[in-house]
Amino acid sequence: MGASADHALQALIARFGARVRAQIVRHRLDRHGIDVDDIEQEVRIRLWNTLQRDPKALLPASYVQRTVTSVLVDAVRRAEARPAEALPEEPDLLDAEPLGQAPQAPEAEAEDRQLADAVATAIAALPERRRRPLQLYLQGFTVPEVAELCGLSFDAGRKLVYRGLDELKARLRAEGWEKRDD
Protein backbone atom coordinates (compact mmCIF):
# COMPACT_ATOMS: atom_id res chain seq x y z
CA MET A 1 0.00 0.00 0.00
CA GLY A 2 2.77 2.46 0.90
CA ALA A 3 4.86 1.90 -2.25
CA SER A 4 1.99 2.55 -4.64
CA ALA A 5 1.03 5.69 -2.69
CA ASP A 6 4.65 6.86 -2.90
CA HIS A 7 4.72 6.29 -6.66
CA ALA A 8 1.41 8.08 -7.10
CA LEU A 9 2.69 11.02 -5.02
CA GLN A 10 5.88 11.22 -7.08
CA ALA A 11 3.79 11.28 -10.25
CA LEU A 12 1.61 14.09 -8.83
CA ILE A 13 4.68 16.10 -7.81
CA ALA A 14 6.25 15.63 -11.24
CA ARG A 15 3.04 16.73 -12.91
CA PHE A 16 1.93 19.60 -10.64
CA GLY A 17 4.99 20.48 -8.52
CA ALA A 18 5.89 23.67 -10.38
CA ARG A 19 2.29 24.92 -10.33
CA VAL A 20 1.95 24.13 -6.62
CA ARG A 21 5.13 26.07 -5.82
CA ALA A 22 4.03 29.01 -7.99
CA GLN A 23 0.62 29.14 -6.30
CA ILE A 24 2.24 29.14 -2.86
CA VAL A 25 4.85 31.80 -3.74
CA ARG A 26 2.21 34.05 -5.31
CA HIS A 27 0.53 34.52 -1.90
CA ARG A 28 3.60 36.22 -0.35
CA LEU A 29 3.49 34.24 2.86
CA ASP A 30 6.64 35.94 4.15
CA ARG A 31 4.34 38.77 5.30
CA HIS A 32 2.94 36.32 7.84
CA GLY A 33 6.28 34.77 8.75
CA ILE A 34 5.42 31.54 6.95
CA ASP A 35 8.09 29.54 5.12
CA VAL A 36 7.16 28.53 1.57
CA ASP A 37 8.95 25.20 1.96
CA ASP A 38 6.85 24.36 5.03
CA ILE A 39 3.65 24.97 3.09
CA GLU A 40 4.86 22.90 0.17
CA GLN A 41 5.72 20.07 2.56
CA GLU A 42 2.28 20.27 4.18
CA VAL A 43 0.65 20.03 0.73
CA ARG A 44 2.72 16.93 -0.03
CA ILE A 45 1.74 15.37 3.31
CA ARG A 46 -1.96 15.95 2.70
CA LEU A 47 -1.74 14.55 -0.82
CA TRP A 48 0.23 11.56 0.46
CA ASN A 49 -2.39 10.92 3.18
CA THR A 50 -5.11 10.95 0.53
CA LEU A 51 -3.15 8.51 -1.59
CA GLN A 52 -2.52 6.29 1.45
CA ARG A 53 -6.28 5.92 1.86
CA ASP A 54 -6.79 5.20 -1.86
CA PRO A 55 -3.57 4.53 -3.80
CA LYS A 56 -5.44 4.22 -7.10
CA ALA A 57 -7.13 7.60 -6.74
CA LEU A 58 -6.71 9.88 -9.71
CA LEU A 59 -6.28 13.33 -8.24
CA PRO A 60 -7.09 15.99 -10.82
CA ALA A 61 -5.49 19.43 -10.90
CA SER A 62 -8.57 20.91 -9.22
CA TYR A 63 -8.09 18.60 -6.20
CA VAL A 64 -4.43 19.54 -5.91
CA GLN A 65 -5.32 23.23 -6.17
CA ARG A 66 -8.00 22.90 -3.45
CA THR A 67 -5.45 21.14 -1.24
CA VAL A 68 -2.96 23.99 -1.73
CA THR A 69 -5.64 26.57 -0.97
CA SER A 70 -6.72 24.70 2.16
CA VAL A 71 -3.13 24.48 3.44
CA LEU A 72 -2.57 28.19 2.71
CA VAL A 73 -5.73 29.23 4.57
CA ASP A 74 -4.88 27.02 7.56
CA ALA A 75 -1.32 28.37 7.73
CA VAL A 76 -2.41 32.02 7.57
CA ARG A 77 -5.07 31.44 10.24
CA ARG A 78 -2.51 29.81 12.53
CA ALA A 79 -0.04 32.62 11.93
CA GLU A 80 -2.62 35.30 12.68
CA ALA A 81 -3.96 33.48 15.73
CA ARG A 82 -0.52 32.99 17.28
CA PRO A 83 1.98 35.43 15.88
CA ALA A 84 5.50 34.16 16.24
CA GLU A 85 7.70 36.16 18.57
CA ALA A 86 11.41 35.74 18.67
CA LEU A 87 12.77 34.62 22.03
CA PRO A 88 15.30 36.96 23.56
CA GLU A 89 18.90 35.88 23.09
CA GLU A 90 19.74 35.93 26.81
CA PRO A 91 16.74 36.18 29.06
CA ASP A 92 17.31 37.96 32.33
CA LEU A 93 16.13 35.28 34.69
CA LEU A 94 16.45 37.53 37.72
CA ASP A 95 13.66 39.80 36.44
CA ALA A 96 11.46 36.94 35.22
CA GLU A 97 8.33 36.14 37.19
CA PRO A 98 7.04 32.59 37.53
CA LEU A 99 4.46 31.68 34.89
CA GLY A 100 0.89 32.28 35.95
CA GLN A 101 1.78 34.55 38.86
CA ALA A 102 1.18 38.25 38.86
CA PRO A 103 3.35 40.50 40.97
CA GLN A 104 2.07 40.72 44.52
CA ALA A 105 1.91 43.77 46.71
CA PRO A 106 4.48 43.79 49.55
CA GLU A 107 1.68 43.77 52.15
CA ALA A 108 0.14 40.65 50.60
CA GLU A 109 3.54 38.93 50.45
CA ALA A 110 4.14 39.71 54.13
CA GLU A 111 0.69 38.41 55.07
CA ASP A 112 1.29 35.21 53.06
CA ARG A 113 4.60 34.67 54.89
CA GLN A 114 2.89 35.23 58.24
CA LEU A 115 0.14 32.76 57.34
CA ALA A 116 2.71 30.17 56.23
CA ASP A 117 4.54 30.59 59.54
CA ALA A 118 1.27 30.27 61.47
CA VAL A 119 0.38 27.08 59.56
CA ALA A 120 3.82 25.58 60.22
CA THR A 121 3.56 26.42 63.93
CA ALA A 122 0.05 24.97 64.16
CA ILE A 123 1.11 21.75 62.40
CA ALA A 124 4.12 21.41 64.69
CA ALA A 125 1.79 21.65 67.71
CA LEU A 126 -0.32 18.69 66.54
CA PRO A 127 0.20 15.29 68.15
CA GLU A 128 2.68 13.19 66.11
CA ARG A 129 -0.03 10.65 65.23
CA ARG A 130 -1.97 13.39 63.33
CA ARG A 131 0.99 15.52 62.27
CA ARG A 132 2.68 13.09 59.87
CA PRO A 133 -0.50 12.04 57.98
CA LEU A 134 -1.55 15.69 57.70
CA GLN A 135 1.87 16.77 56.40
CA LEU A 136 1.80 14.03 53.77
CA TYR A 137 -1.73 14.99 52.75
CA LEU A 138 -0.79 18.66 52.45
CA GLN A 139 2.17 17.65 50.26
CA GLY A 140 -0.28 16.18 47.75
CA PHE A 141 -0.52 12.53 48.74
CA THR A 142 -3.98 10.97 48.56
CA VAL A 143 -5.59 9.51 51.67
CA PRO A 144 -4.90 5.90 50.55
CA GLU A 145 -1.25 6.82 49.93
CA VAL A 146 -1.01 8.52 53.33
CA ALA A 147 -2.46 5.43 55.02
CA GLU A 148 0.02 3.17 53.23
CA LEU A 149 3.03 5.39 53.97
CA CYS A 150 2.09 5.61 57.66
CA GLY A 151 1.30 1.90 57.94
CA LEU A 152 -2.37 2.54 58.74
CA SER A 153 -5.67 1.17 57.51
CA PHE A 154 -7.53 3.37 55.05
CA ASP A 155 -10.12 4.35 57.65
CA ALA A 156 -7.49 5.23 60.26
CA GLY A 157 -5.53 7.28 57.71
CA ARG A 158 -8.67 9.11 56.58
CA LYS A 159 -9.71 9.91 60.17
CA LEU A 160 -6.25 11.14 61.14
CA VAL A 161 -5.97 13.36 58.04
CA TYR A 162 -9.40 14.94 58.43
CA ARG A 163 -9.12 15.33 62.20
CA GLY A 164 -5.71 16.92 61.64
CA LEU A 165 -7.22 19.33 59.12
CA ASP A 166 -10.05 20.22 61.50
CA GLU A 167 -7.60 20.83 64.34
CA LEU A 168 -5.32 22.89 62.09
CA LYS A 169 -8.25 25.08 61.01
CA ALA A 170 -9.37 25.51 64.61
CA ARG A 171 -5.87 26.53 65.74
CA LEU A 172 -5.58 29.05 62.89
CA ARG A 173 -9.02 30.49 63.66
CA ALA A 174 -8.05 30.80 67.33
CA GLU A 175 -5.02 32.85 66.25
CA GLY A 176 -7.22 35.17 64.19
CA TRP A 177 -6.72 33.69 60.72
CA GLU A 178 -10.03 33.68 58.89
CA LYS A 179 -10.69 32.07 55.52
CA ARG A 180 -9.80 34.43 52.66
CA ASP A 181 -11.78 34.58 49.40
CA ASP A 182 -8.75 34.75 47.08
DAHU-V490330 format. One record per helix or strand. SS is the DSSP state (H for helix, E for strand). FROM is the first residue (numbers start at 0). LEN is the number of residues. If there is no record, write none. Layout:
SS;FROM;LEN  SS;FROM;LEN
//
This chain:
H;1;25  H;28;4  H;35;18  H;60;21  H;105;19  H;127;11  H;142;8  H;153;21
//
